[in-house]
């Protein structure tokens, strides 16, 4: 078993109480990931997405998205064009950015949203990287869509300790298969060529291509 992010063989099978899925810890980049044998189909994943009640009318959801928007705004200006990578069936983040006079396109092939430009000034990946089955490939795809000096803002809950992971609510969602630590994002910065511009060490990371 190799790590699907850094490809290291230095992985360890975890013992997780009361969980039928198998989890591995990469001791090189600190990615925690689900054994591929326990991945559900893309059709099943899409069906679960469609039951999510995320919309521009949900005040709680808007506040949630602002957790990643607000620390990113100081790096953006109205001359930039961005992409909401993995926008889901009801794109909302792009509407919030429009209120800030920022243009943001929507992308999610599961729901028929395709990007129209070859490269963007900024990307938001909100609550989607935990769904990445091949994080190395997916982060490579996102990097390829960013212009030099472009910004990548990621929102995903970080695992903090193995003890916490054992009972963590975030892993109960069967569509979540990749879990990131602050050290994982340090690896991502180094490997894919980013400079870390902001992190709350809990859920939000803002990086800039160098």
Backbone bond lengths (Angstrom), bond angles and torsions (degrees), N, CA, C in turn:
res aa  C-N    CA-C-N  psi(-1)  N-CA   C-N-CA  omega(-1)  CA-C   N-CA-C  phi
1 X - - - 1.466 - - 1.521 109.69 -
2 X 1.329 117.74 119.12 1.455 122.53 175.89 1.521 110.08 -102.92
3 X 1.318 116.52 152.28 1.458 121.03 175.95 1.525 109.15 -65.81
4 X 1.342 118.86 131.66 1.457 121.18 -179.46 1.529 114.06 -76.47
5 X 1.339 116.62 -1.91 1.461 120.14 176.11 1.521 111.55 -105.33
6 X 1.321 117.43 -59.09 1.466 119.73 -175.83 1.526 112.64 -100.07
7 X 1.332 116.91 -7.34 1.474 124.54 178.34 1.519 113.84 68.69
8 X 1.315 117.29 13.68 1.459 120.64 176.90 1.528 110.54 -67.00
9 X 1.314 115.40 149.13 1.468 121.27 172.90 1.528 111.88 -90.01
10 X 1.321 115.81 -2.72 1.460 121.44 -177.02 1.528 109.79 -82.50
11 X 1.328 115.90 66.01 1.462 121.32 -178.26 1.523 109.56 -117.34
12 X 1.320 114.20 153.17 1.465 120.38 -176.52 1.521 109.50 -130.46
13 X 1.317 116.15 131.76 1.459 121.25 174.05 1.521 108.96 -71.39
14 X 1.344 116.65 131.07 1.458 120.91 -178.87 1.521 110.84 -98.01
15 X 1.296 114.72 147.39 1.456 121.47 171.56 1.526 107.66 -95.09
16 X 1.328 117.07 112.37 1.467 121.44 -178.06 1.519 108.19 -117.99
17 X 1.316 116.05 119.03 1.465 121.43 -175.48 1.528 111.58 -63.54
18 X 1.329 115.63 133.50 1.451 121.34 171.54 1.508 115.70 64.62
19 X 1.322 118.06 23.47 1.465 121.22 -178.76 1.526 108.79 -124.31
20 X 1.316 116.09 128.30 1.461 120.50 -177.00 1.529 112.40 -77.96
21 X 1.327 117.43 -21.49 1.459 119.56 -178.79 1.529 110.55 -79.56
22 X 1.323 116.06 153.44 1.459 121.93 175.03 1.525 109.29 -96.92
23 X 1.335 115.64 133.65 1.460 121.69 -179.83 1.525 109.50 -119.91
24 X 1.332 114.24 146.04 1.459 120.36 176.84 1.522 109.28 -125.14
25 X 1.319 115.50 145.64 1.454 122.43 173.90 1.521 108.62 -109.08
26 X 1.330 115.97 126.25 1.461 119.72 171.84 1.522 107.38 -86.03
27 X 1.310 116.15 119.41 1.458 119.97 -177.90 1.526 112.52 -84.30
28 X 1.345 116.14 3.02 1.467 120.36 175.27 1.533 111.91 -96.24
29 X 1.361 116.76 -49.00 1.471 119.27 -177.47 1.528 113.12 -113.14
30 X 1.337 117.35 0.00 1.470 123.11 176.26 1.533 113.55 68.97
31 X 1.321 117.39 16.88 1.455 118.80 171.72 1.523 108.71 -72.69
32 X 1.329 116.35 135.48 1.458 122.16 169.52 1.525 106.38 -105.15
33 X 1.320 117.36 131.95 1.459 118.47 -174.70 1.518 111.60 -144.06
34 X 1.330 114.63 154.80 1.460 122.55 -178.34 1.522 109.41 -87.42
35 X 1.311 115.76 138.78 1.466 121.26 174.29 1.532 108.81 -54.41
36 X 1.344 118.65 129.49 1.473 121.58 -178.36 1.526 114.10 -54.39
37 X 1.328 117.86 -25.34 1.462 120.23 178.49 1.529 111.91 -62.86
38 X 1.339 116.66 -16.80 1.460 121.07 -177.47 1.533 112.59 -106.14
39 X 1.329 117.57 9.95 1.457 120.58 175.52 1.524 109.51 -75.04
40 X 1.329 116.52 137.07 1.456 119.40 173.87 1.531 108.81 -83.33
41 X 1.323 116.76 168.87 1.470 120.32 -178.83 1.527 109.93 -73.46
42 X 1.333 116.42 159.71 1.453 120.75 177.30 1.525 111.09 -63.57
43 X 1.318 116.61 -32.50 1.465 120.81 177.92 1.529 110.36 -64.77
44 X 1.344 116.35 -42.12 1.465 120.07 177.43 1.524 110.84 -66.22
45 X 1.327 116.15 -38.94 1.462 120.09 179.97 1.531 110.30 -64.83
46 X 1.325 116.94 -44.15 1.462 120.80 178.48 1.523 110.69 -59.97
47 X 1.330 117.33 -42.01 1.467 121.37 179.88 1.518 110.99 -60.94
48 X 1.339 117.29 -38.77 1.470 120.27 179.09 1.527 110.45 -68.62
49 X 1.333 117.51 -38.74 1.458 121.33 177.20 1.523 111.02 -57.78
50 X 1.326 115.34 -41.24 1.457 120.25 -174.08 1.526 112.14 -66.16
51 X 1.334 117.39 -17.25 1.452 121.07 177.24 1.531 112.50 -90.01
52 X 1.351 116.69 -7.99 1.460 119.55 177.81 1.526 109.47 -68.86
53 X 1.299 116.48 134.07 1.464 121.17 -178.19 1.528 109.91 -98.30
54 X 1.344 115.93 61.65 1.456 121.38 -179.97 1.521 109.21 -103.32
55 X 1.314 117.44 118.73 1.457 120.35 -178.92 1.517 109.82 -153.63
56 X 1.336 115.07 167.99 1.451 121.57 178.98 1.508 113.60 -71.61
57 X 1.333 117.14 -5.67 1.466 120.79 177.73 1.528 112.26 -95.26
58 X 1.327 116.72 -6.53 1.456 121.83 -178.41 1.530 108.99 -92.97
59 X 1.326 116.39 106.68 1.460 121.18 -175.99 1.530 111.12 -59.88
60 X 1.318 116.74 -40.27 1.460 120.47 179.68 1.517 111.85 -62.74
61 X 1.329 116.33 -39.21 1.466 120.47 179.57 1.527 110.65 -67.93
62 X 1.324 116.97 -39.21 1.461 120.51 178.14 1.528 110.52 -63.51
63 X 1.316 116.67 -41.73 1.471 120.25 177.46 1.524 110.33 -63.62
64 X 1.325 115.80 -37.82 1.461 121.13 179.04 1.525 110.59 -61.94
65 X 1.336 117.46 -47.43 1.460 120.91 179.73 1.527 111.90 -64.67
66 X 1.313 115.88 -31.93 1.463 118.85 179.99 1.523 112.34 -67.87
67 X 1.312 116.92 -16.24 1.461 119.60 176.35 1.531 111.26 -64.20
68 X 1.327 117.16 -29.15 1.460 119.90 177.37 1.530 111.44 -99.14
69 X 1.331 116.90 -28.53 1.462 119.68 -178.99 1.530 111.09 -68.46
70 X 1.320 117.44 -47.45 1.462 120.27 -172.57 1.532 113.84 -60.26
71 X 1.345 119.86 -45.08 1.471 117.89 178.99 1.532 113.38 -73.05
72 X 1.345 116.89 -12.36 1.462 119.86 178.69 1.523 112.13 -89.53
73 X 1.318 117.35 -29.32 1.472 121.64 -174.53 1.528 114.31 -52.79
74 X 1.344 120.21 -39.49 1.472 118.70 -179.25 1.529 114.08 -60.01
75 X 1.343 117.22 -18.65 1.457 120.48 -177.98 1.535 112.66 -95.70
76 X 1.336 117.44 -2.95 1.466 121.28 -172.75 1.523 111.44 -111.88
77 X 1.338 115.76 158.70 1.462 121.13 172.71 1.521 109.15 -146.93
78 X 1.313 116.60 168.19 1.465 122.16 -171.50 1.515 114.31 -69.77
79 X 1.328 118.11 -9.88 1.462 120.82 176.93 1.529 111.71 -83.36
80 X 1.320 117.00 -9.61 1.457 122.14 -177.20 1.528 111.69 -87.84
81 X 1.320 114.96 155.38 1.462 121.77 172.69 1.521 107.86 -126.17
82 X 1.336 115.79 129.86 1.457 120.20 -176.64 1.511 113.46 -117.34
83 X 1.335 114.35 -179.64 1.463 122.07 -178.39 1.521 108.85 -140.12
84 X 1.331 114.88 129.61 1.467 120.32 171.75 1.522 106.68 -90.11
85 X 1.327 116.12 102.34 1.460 123.12 -172.58 1.526 108.76 -86.36
86 X 1.343 115.75 111.13 1.455 119.99 -175.36 1.511 110.76 83.69
87 X 1.335 116.47 51.64 1.464 122.04 -171.89 1.520 113.38 -73.45
88 X 1.350 118.16 -16.10 1.458 120.46 -179.34 1.516 112.06 79.39
89 X 1.336 117.36 -177.63 1.464 121.24 -174.00 1.525 114.14 -73.89
90 X 1.355 117.15 -19.72 1.468 120.62 -177.88 1.531 109.49 -127.97
91 X 1.347 118.07 78.49 1.464 120.57 -176.85 1.528 111.89 -55.79
92 X 1.316 115.29 129.05 1.465 120.62 -177.14 1.521 111.64 -128.69
93 X 1.329 116.70 -37.25 1.456 120.45 -176.70 1.524 111.39 -58.39
94 X 1.323 117.74 -39.13 1.468 120.89 -179.92 1.526 110.99 -63.46
95 X 1.336 118.01 -33.74 1.464 121.42 177.02 1.526 110.86 -67.85
96 X 1.323 116.71 -39.98 1.463 120.32 177.95 1.522 110.94 -64.82
97 X 1.334 116.55 -38.81 1.465 119.62 178.71 1.521 111.17 -69.43
98 X 1.334 116.88 -33.19 1.468 120.08 177.72 1.526 110.71 -61.11
99 X 1.327 116.09 -31.94 1.463 120.01 177.03 1.528 111.71 -67.14
100 X 1.340 115.98 -18.03 1.461 122.30 176.75 1.533 111.12 -100.52
101 X 1.355 116.02 15.89 1.477 122.51 -178.06 1.527 112.12 60.50
102 X 1.325 116.02 35.80 1.456 121.66 178.15 1.526 109.62 -117.18
103 X 1.320 115.79 135.94 1.459 121.28 178.85 1.516 109.48 -91.24
104 X 1.314 116.42 128.20 1.466 121.24 178.46 1.522 108.72 -139.92
105 X 1.328 116.54 121.58 1.454 121.95 176.78 1.537 109.72 -82.92
106 X 1.317 115.85 165.26 1.462 121.88 -179.71 1.518 110.62 -111.57
107 X 1.333 115.82 140.85 1.467 120.60 179.28 1.516 109.87 -141.52
108 X 1.312 115.40 122.18 1.457 122.06 171.93 1.520 108.09 -166.18
109 X 1.337 117.56 97.15 1.472 120.14 -176.69 1.522 113.93 -61.68
110 X 1.349 117.52 -22.90 1.459 119.76 177.06 1.522 111.55 -63.80
111 X 1.340 115.99 -27.18 1.461 120.30 -175.75 1.522 112.80 -120.71
112 X 1.324 116.24 20.35 1.460 120.62 171.99 1.515 116.24 81.79
113 X 1.330 118.02 15.52 1.464 120.83 177.57 1.529 109.04 -99.32
114 X 1.327 116.71 117.48 1.461 121.97 179.72 1.520 109.93 -114.32
115 X 1.329 116.76 145.52 1.464 119.55 178.02 1.525 109.72 -81.17
116 X 1.324 116.20 148.92 1.466 121.32 -175.22 1.519 113.52 -107.38
117 X 1.321 117.83 -12.69 1.460 121.40 -179.68 1.523 110.23 -109.18
118 X 1.324 115.49 157.31 1.464 120.31 178.51 1.527 111.58 -79.56
119 X 1.311 116.69 -28.05 1.467 119.85 -178.07 1.523 109.29 -152.31
120 X 1.342 114.65 149.41 1.459 122.03 -175.71 1.528 110.29 -126.00
121 X 1.331 114.23 161.00 1.466 120.09 178.88 1.526 111.83 -80.66
122 X 1.336 116.43 -26.90 1.465 119.93 177.90 1.517 110.03 -153.34
123 X 1.317 114.99 150.57 1.459 122.87 175.83 1.516 108.97 -127.56
124 X 1.319 115.59 140.13 1.456 121.64 168.03 1.524 107.81 -111.35
125 X 1.311 116.38 132.82 1.467 122.51 174.19 1.521 106.34 -125.56
126 X 1.324 116.44 90.47 1.461 121.08 -173.83 1.522 110.24 -103.52
127 X 1.304 114.92 118.23 1.463 121.78 178.43 1.524 112.10 53.04
128 X 1.336 115.82 44.62 1.466 118.95 175.45 1.522 112.85 -129.79
129 X 1.352 118.74 -26.40 1.462 119.19 -174.53 1.527 111.82 -68.59
130 X 1.351 117.35 -21.91 1.465 119.68 176.00 1.529 111.56 -70.21
131 X 1.337 116.91 -13.92 1.465 121.64 177.06 1.532 112.03 -90.06
132 X 1.327 117.44 -6.92 1.463 121.04 -176.01 1.526 110.76 -66.92
133 X 1.316 115.96 119.90 1.466 120.60 177.52 1.526 110.95 -83.69
134 X 1.319 115.99 -26.66 1.468 122.35 177.28 1.525 107.83 -129.65
135 X 1.333 117.64 76.03 1.466 120.23 -173.39 1.523 114.30 -55.54
136 X 1.329 117.48 -35.29 1.465 118.69 178.79 1.523 110.24 -60.06
137 X 1.331 117.18 -47.27 1.457 120.99 -179.94 1.521 111.61 -65.91
138 X 1.330 116.68 -40.95 1.458 120.05 -176.12 1.522 112.38 -71.15
139 X 1.330 117.50 -39.75 1.458 118.56 175.37 1.522 111.19 -67.75
140 X 1.323 116.69 -31.20 1.466 120.27 175.23 1.527 110.41 -64.44
141 X 1.335 116.32 -41.05 1.471 120.56 178.73 1.526 110.83 -64.14
142 X 1.325 116.65 -42.58 1.465 119.03 178.99 1.525 110.75 -65.12
143 X 1.319 117.22 -42.62 1.467 120.51 179.85 1.523 111.02 -62.08
144 X 1.337 116.32 -36.52 1.467 120.59 -179.97 1.527 111.62 -67.14
145 X 1.327 116.96 -21.88 1.461 121.27 179.32 1.528 113.02 -90.93
146 X 1.331 116.64 -0.78 1.458 120.95 -179.22 1.529 111.33 -103.17
147 X 1.309 116.18 134.93 1.452 120.47 173.55 1.538 109.65 -69.45
148 X 1.314 117.76 159.01 1.471 119.39 171.56 1.532 109.73 -54.92
149 X 1.307 116.37 136.88 1.465 124.71 -176.53 1.530 112.74 72.26
150 X 1.345 116.22 8.73 1.452 119.78 177.60 1.519 112.06 -73.75
151 X 1.325 115.80 163.10 1.460 121.76 -174.89 1.524 111.48 -111.12
152 X 1.324 115.32 138.22 1.459 122.44 174.75 1.519 108.19 -120.09
153 X 1.329 115.42 117.57 1.470 121.39 178.28 1.522 108.72 -109.52
154 X 1.312 115.93 122.67 1.462 122.26 -176.22 1.516 109.31 -117.26
155 X 1.334 115.44 135.21 1.458 119.86 172.60 1.525 108.74 -124.51
156 X 1.309 115.67 115.46 1.461 123.21 176.08 1.520 107.05 -158.06
157 X 1.296 117.72 140.12 1.462 120.27 -178.15 1.528 109.78 -65.99
158 X 1.334 117.49 132.35 1.466 122.03 -178.82 1.526 110.23 -89.98
159 X 1.322 115.87 138.82 1.458 116.98 171.06 1.528 107.86 -80.31
160 X 1.329 115.37 144.68 1.457 120.74 -172.66 1.527 113.04 -109.02
161 X 1.330 116.45 -37.56 1.463 121.30 -178.95 1.515 108.51 -154.54
162 X 1.324 116.81 160.05 1.459 120.24 178.65 1.520 110.78 -67.91
163 X 1.319 116.84 -31.66 1.463 120.20 177.76 1.534 109.66 -65.11
164 X 1.322 116.01 -43.47 1.467 120.57 178.71 1.524 110.88 -66.41
165 X 1.332 116.81 -38.76 1.456 120.57 -178.58 1.526 111.62 -61.97
166 X 1.295 116.45 -32.98 1.462 121.61 -176.08 1.536 112.08 -56.45
167 X 1.333 116.77 -34.71 1.471 120.52 -178.31 1.538 112.00 -119.19
168 X 1.308 118.05 16.68 1.459 123.84 -172.02 1.525 111.88 -69.41
169 X 1.331 115.58 130.83 1.466 120.75 179.52 1.524 112.04 -62.51
170 X 1.336 117.00 -31.01 1.466 122.08 -170.57 1.521 112.46 -66.63
171 X 1.312 116.51 -28.92 1.460 119.09 -179.01 1.527 112.72 -84.12
172 X 1.329 117.27 -6.85 1.463 119.83 -179.55 1.519 112.48 -73.16
173 X 1.325 116.89 -21.34 1.465 121.10 175.69 1.526 108.09 -74.58
174 X 1.327 117.33 117.45 1.469 119.90 -173.58 1.519 112.52 -72.08
175 X 1.338 118.14 -8.23 1.465 119.72 174.25 1.527 111.51 -85.05
176 X 1.323 117.40 -10.42 1.468 122.00 178.24 1.528 109.16 -87.48
177 X 1.324 116.25 118.94 1.468 119.71 -175.00 1.532 113.24 -127.72
178 X 1.341 118.07 -10.20 1.467 121.73 178.64 1.518 109.16 -131.97
179 X 1.333 115.83 129.71 1.458 120.83 -174.67 1.535 108.64 -127.16
180 X 1.327 114.93 133.80 1.454 121.37 -168.19 1.526 111.40 -113.14
181 X 1.308 115.18 143.90 1.458 125.30 175.48 1.528 107.12 -108.37
182 X 1.311 117.78 163.10 1.466 119.51 174.92 1.525 110.98 -56.24
183 X 1.342 116.71 -35.80 1.465 120.17 177.92 1.523 111.74 -67.44
184 X 1.325 117.35 -27.35 1.456 120.49 176.87 1.520 110.14 -65.63
185 X 1.327 116.48 -41.12 1.466 119.19 179.20 1.523 111.29 -71.08
186 X 1.316 117.70 -28.45 1.466 119.87 173.09 1.524 109.83 -63.50
187 X 1.344 116.53 -40.47 1.455 120.19 176.45 1.527 110.61 -64.99
188 X 1.332 117.39 -44.63 1.465 121.80 -179.32 1.526 110.46 -58.12
189 X 1.319 116.48 -43.31 1.463 120.23 178.23 1.523 111.31 -59.54
190 X 1.319 116.03 -47.06 1.456 120.28 -177.28 1.524 111.76 -68.08
191 X 1.329 116.98 -43.92 1.468 120.88 -173.90 1.527 112.36 -73.89
192 X 1.341 116.44 -42.81 1.461 119.73 -174.64 1.524 113.20 -95.50
193 X 1.323 116.87 -2.83 1.453 120.08 175.06 1.517 114.46 81.60
194 X 1.330 115.71 57.05 1.461 121.57 177.04 1.521 110.07 -123.15
195 X 1.310 115.25 156.17 1.453 122.07 168.17 1.520 107.65 -109.32
196 X 1.319 116.66 129.40 1.458 120.83 178.88 1.527 108.98 -73.02
197 X 1.342 115.76 121.33 1.458 120.64 -178.59 1.532 112.38 -103.11
198 X 1.335 116.46 -28.07 1.461 120.19 -179.37 1.522 109.33 -160.97
199 X 1.312 115.82 141.60 1.464 121.03 168.41 1.521 108.95 -153.73
200 X 1.324 115.61 143.63 1.466 119.35 171.62 1.527 110.54 -97.51
201 X 1.364 115.88 1.84 1.466 122.90 179.64 1.528 112.71 60.22
202 X 1.309 115.83 17.81 1.468 120.44 178.83 1.524 112.17 -128.54
203 X 1.355 115.36 -47.33 1.458 117.44 -174.19 1.534 113.49 -147.58
204 X 1.311 118.85 -25.48 1.460 121.51 -170.50 1.518 111.03 -118.10
205 X 1.344 115.14 134.39 1.460 122.29 176.80 1.527 107.28 -136.15
206 X 1.328 116.24 132.96 1.473 122.51 174.26 1.517 107.40 -119.72
207 X 1.332 116.00 123.93 1.464 121.58 -177.02 1.533 109.28 -126.83
208 X 1.325 116.34 152.95 1.459 121.58 177.82 1.521 109.74 -124.21
209 X 1.330 115.95 133.07 1.468 120.08 176.21 1.525 110.18 -64.68
210 X 1.315 114.96 138.66 1.468 119.80 -178.99 1.523 109.58 -113.88
